[in-house]
Amino acid sequence: MPRTLQASVLVFTLSALAGAAQAQSLNELYEAARAYDASYLAARSTAETAQYRLTQAQALRKPTLGLGLSADHAQVDPPAVFQTNPATGARVQVAGDRVGSTTLKAGLSGSYSLYNRANGVTISQAERGVEVSRAELEVAEQDLMVRVAQAYFDVLAAREALATAQAAKKATAEQLASAKRNFEVGTATITDTREAQARFDRGVATELAAENDLRVKRVTLDTLVGRSGVEPKPLAQPVALPAVLPASVEPWLQQADENHPQIRRARLGLEVAQLEIDKARAATGPTLDATGTLGGQDASGRGASAKGFTGSATVGLQFKMPLYTGGATDARIKETLALAERSRNDVEFARRSVAEGTRRSFFGLQSLQAQVKAFEAAESSTKLALEATQLGYKVGVRVNLDVLNAQAQLFATQNDLAKARFDSLMTALRLRQAAGQLRPEDIAALDALLAK
């Protein structure tokens, strides 16, 4: 092998290895998006607040203690006193002594709820709120997985479309050159050249559109994961799509009804609404609190109020029983009953929506996998048809337009096949999402389908 050729092969190999080393897997980009995507991070922060709300609610069962400090100063002016001046005989006002005192007070006051039915209900609602926040975070995480996978495969699909457009343009250019040669030697008409030129010009436009589409898809993926110049790994060849398991829709529907976070969130919302009814009814019942104070005051100054330091301590029970609230409590109970009915309908709506989405994804996946097999067979058939047409063109039984049409049919089939494969992978993810089963392990499993 000549040295120049060996050097070229070596450079090409090193470039390919460098590109493979820089390529990122789907799971790697998903982990990057979990630390960058603003909507997911917002959902995670919202989920964290639920635990703090629970802590606030649990404080209702604990005693409270407060410190109070005050300082008062009182000053009393004595009544006016008049005296007669012996020398002049005139009455003169004489000021008396002012009386003032300063009182300092300090004390601790505490209370502890011995019986309050509403407090227990509030704590139960906060506990349900934590579970609701977990379900909402699970929905956000599944949505992030689907968005990252969609952006990832969109780039791969756009790259496949560009490669197909470039191959089609190259094949058309070869056919155009052949038509020009045949026209020059007089074995073909100008019509063949013009037809090939028109197909070539259209191929250039298609390539430009594919380049721009790939550029836009790369921007979307980069923005989602917070990186620049992301290079996804292509599908490993030959492509082997995983089978749909279970193979019938009923197990998927059952799992969706049991595990889907949206249904779980709706059911928890119904439980919270029913607890709100209990809380509204608890407002008509009694409450009992233990109270206590410990304090003292120091009064200093002149006058009868200046008694020095005195201390005090009290312990007691506080009982409250609402007798009449102007109809507010009854109205509140009726409101919570109506809200509970709305939550019950929300549960039913969530179940129906999830079941519909699961069925749509399941049957869509079955159809796409059947399409992939059909397109694979069509690709083999169109390749054979193109070879036969090219051979017929060489021997003069086929015209240039027949070759162009056969080439266009092959490249269109290859485009449809690539799109069907990527759509099948995405629909499989959406099926697991629709059934509430999508987990990070599913993203990792897709990496097994990518080139190493």
Secondary structure, DSSP 4 states (H G I P E B T S, - for coil): --HHHHHHHHHHHHHHHHHHHH-B-HHHHHHHHHTT-HHHHHHHHHHHHHHHHHHHHHGGGS-EEEEEEEEEEEEEPPPPEEEE-TTT--EEEE----EEEEEEEEEEEEEEEEE-HHHHHHHHHHHHHHHHHHHHHHHHHHHHHHHHHHHHHHHHHHHHHHHHHHHHHHHHHHHHHHHHHHHHHTSS-HHHHHHHHHHHHHHHHHHHHHHHHHHHHHHHHHHHHT-SS--BPPBPSS--PPP-SSSSHHHHHHHHHHH-HHHHHHHHHHHHHHHHHHHHHHTTS-EEEEEEEEEEEEEEESSTT--EEEEEEEEEEEEE-----TTHHHHHHHHHHHHHHHHHHHHHHHHHHHHHHHHHHHHHHHHHHHHHHHHHHHHHHHHHHHHHHHHHHHHTSS-HHHHHHHHHHHHHHHHHHHHHHHHHHHHHHHHHHHTT---HHHHHHHHTTB--
